[in-house]
Amino acid sequence: MQHLLLLHGAIGAKSQFASLAKAFSNEFNIHLINFSGHGGKPITEAKFSIALFAGEVLDYMQENHIERADIFGYSMGGYVAMYIARYHPAKAKRIITLATKFHWDEATAAKEVKMLNAETIQQKVPVFAQQLSERHFPTDWKRLLEKTAELLTALGAGNTLKLEDYLTVTAPCLLLLGDRDKMVTLDETVTVYKQLAHAQLGVIPGTPHQIELVNLRFLGFFIKDFLIRRQ
């Protein structure tokens, strides 16, 4: 069976893909990966970056003797998948992104960083703070937020992937976006879609940015249509 890698978003974890992985277990060899500092994986001393996370995916593939794979990436995971398609094309068979923020500038980064303040989260959304603590245990979730904020600030200072980079991506790509996503715009998604040589675009109805609120029935349809029915 073909290998399918599932890449989580910033401050997320592979555990969020349990239902999705189960849905595709009969069609693919599913691989769930935690980036450094996520899901209980120790935090690296190196600065968080898209290149760092992409390197961890490539290391995983090498360790598990995976020459080439389909990659599904949610949010930041989609950006990592695109980075692999751009700089390591032999490793990426097909790419699917969901709710991936492609356009970054200083204002956008500042807005997102503001939402990563651990003290504010504990005071205003304690339930979410508890979720983060449990999701990343025994890793210090507050330190994870700090390093993620540094990553977003760096992206705001200069996109890791420029628009011209997408012109060189040869892997077939499917870009998905929820119609109620308040973080990622349709315009930025369409802009990248138009740069890609072999791309499809899909909008999932009734869907905000959070992966927990994505309609898995719709998402499953899009993924199967792209990876299985169109082989």
Secondary structure, 3 states (H helix, E strand, C coil): CCEEEEECCCCCCHHHHHHHHHHCCCCCEEEEECCCCCCCCCCCCCCCCHHHHHHHHHHHHHHCCCCCEEEEEECHHHHHHHHHHHHCHHHEEEEEEECCCCCCCHHHHHHHHHCCCHHHHHHHCHHHHHHHHHHHCCCCHHHHHHHHHHHHHHHHHCCCCCHHHHCCCCCCEEEEEECCCCCCCHHHHHHHHHHCCCEEEEEECCCCCCHHHCCHHHHHHHHHHHHHHCC
